[in-house]
Amino acid sequence: MMRVFPASIPLDGRTVIVVGSGPMAEPKARLFATSPARLLWFTGKTDGPVPSDIAQYAKIERRMPTRRDLRGAALLFIAGSDGVPAEALARMARRLGIPVNIVDSPASSDFQTPAIVDRDGIVVSIASGGAAPVLSVDIRAAIEQLLPARIGLLADLARELRGTVKAVLGRFGDRRAFWERALRGKARDLALAGDKSGARREMLRELNGERGEAAGIVHLVGAGPGDPDLLTLKAARLLREADVIVHDRLVSEGVLNLSRRDALRIDVGKTKGHHPVPQDTIGEILVREARKGQRVVRIKGGDPFVFGRGGEEMDVVRAAGLAVEVTPGITAAVACAASAGIPLTHRDHAQSVTFASGVVKQGGPDADYRALSAPNSTTVFYMGVGAAPEIQRKMTEAGRSPSTPVALIENGTLDTERRVFGTLGGLAALVEREGIAGPTIMIVGETAAAAASQAAPKTLEQFA
Ligand SMILES: C[S@@+](CC[C@H](N)C(=O)[O-])C[C@H]1O[C@@H](n2cnc3c(N)ncnc32)[C@H](O)[C@@H]1O
């Protein structure tokens, strides 16, 4: 049964009044921080300073309002503390036709304050009729995660163009079809990426019936290290909205399950013969699908721009004249260090941290091992397992002590995570003995010992 009706009250050019002070009144005054309403806040004479954030947009009066003050107000909130004649004020306001909310007293209020998700042009209200405010707050938190931060920008654009669209498209059905394309297509992607003028251009192009080839978009998205909880809100949203998902081996099933059931999934991490799809073919797939007008999400383990060839894919998509947007992810080094409790920097032990690759392109330049072996620093190797003997040799030859602590984190953040500890001088033997085969991060530096000292006895022995 719908016990309350969440009507929307226009606030442009209106006045909202808050009476009272302290923790009952301040949250009500804050509700209007981003609204176009004029906020009048009547605090008591003897009350302390007004919070500076509210003072920036509210007109403060250190007295009680008169009938004249109230006249014409859109809403009145009364936080009934000592010295506030709540009942008398409510009566006066009601006679003037102003709806009244007496804070924390739903039974004597004309309206209740809902939990609000505010995205400028879009406002979501969650009402429980005052019965379960905590539940409303939790629902709000869930909706906050679902709604893109810039959805209001899209609504603003739609408001700006509404008159033009009505003038150009006379038939209601045509207008609805236009808005469906405009608010779900490329203009939406551009607006959510913060490109308002690009989004406006795209909407006008759509309105003029110009449908170019570059209708689709490719999102290069970081999936983080594997645990779906470590995905960014934006990555989760892009996955939900994607028509096509191009993923590789490191993207966990838990992450992929966030996508729509009818989205096309293309696994470029391996084929039947377990060979990864060549990079050129991946580029061709991205361009082919985006040219069909699809919203393509190319999702990669960790961050797309950290040892992920994201830069090459971005260039291919751009060269094809298609839009590309990059969404970062938590890179494996950062995630594994956090998971194992290893600080990557430390004021006493590591003033810098370097991410390095254990493998280099055939015929390409090797890493500078003198720099990687500097004292008071942490070096984190990606793809280092196969190169453990060379890493051990090159770092010790470059001057890093063989007794430098080393931590290996395999399948970091997944249920199968494994941590083993040792020293640089025994790195190759450690990899061999432990049979490390999954994706692994190698952390070389004094801080790696921090986790070893908290580790289970088996790994402590290895450390000794
Ligand atoms: C091609 S790189 C991709 C790196 C990725 N773009 C990132 O930012 O994490 C693959 C390497 O990342 C590391 N890696 C990725 N995910 C990992 C995880 N969950 N645990 C440990 N290492 C991981 C391993 O060193 C693996 O060999």
The ligand as an ORCA input file, in Angstrom:
! r2SCAN-3c Opt
* xyz 0 1
  C      49.827     -8.325    -18.439
  S      50.014     -7.854    -16.765
  C      48.568     -6.967    -16.498
  C      48.643     -6.043    -15.361
  C      47.349     -5.310    -15.106
  N      47.054     -4.409    -16.184
  C      47.365     -4.534    -13.787
  O      47.342     -3.312    -13.786
  O      47.384     -5.194    -12.751
  C      49.767     -9.387    -15.957
  C      50.495     -9.486    -14.652
  O      49.836     -8.744    -13.658
  C      50.024     -9.353    -12.392
  N      48.712     -9.670    -11.829
  C      47.522     -9.363    -12.347
  N      46.514     -9.732    -11.536
  C      47.097    -10.288    -10.455
  C      46.619    -10.872     -9.252
  N      45.311    -10.935     -9.001
  N      47.508    -11.340     -8.367
  C      48.828    -11.261     -8.595
  N      49.342    -10.728     -9.715
  C      48.506    -10.251    -10.635
  C      50.849    -10.598    -12.626
  O      52.208    -10.254    -12.468
  C      50.541    -10.873    -14.083
  O      51.571    -11.638    -14.670
*
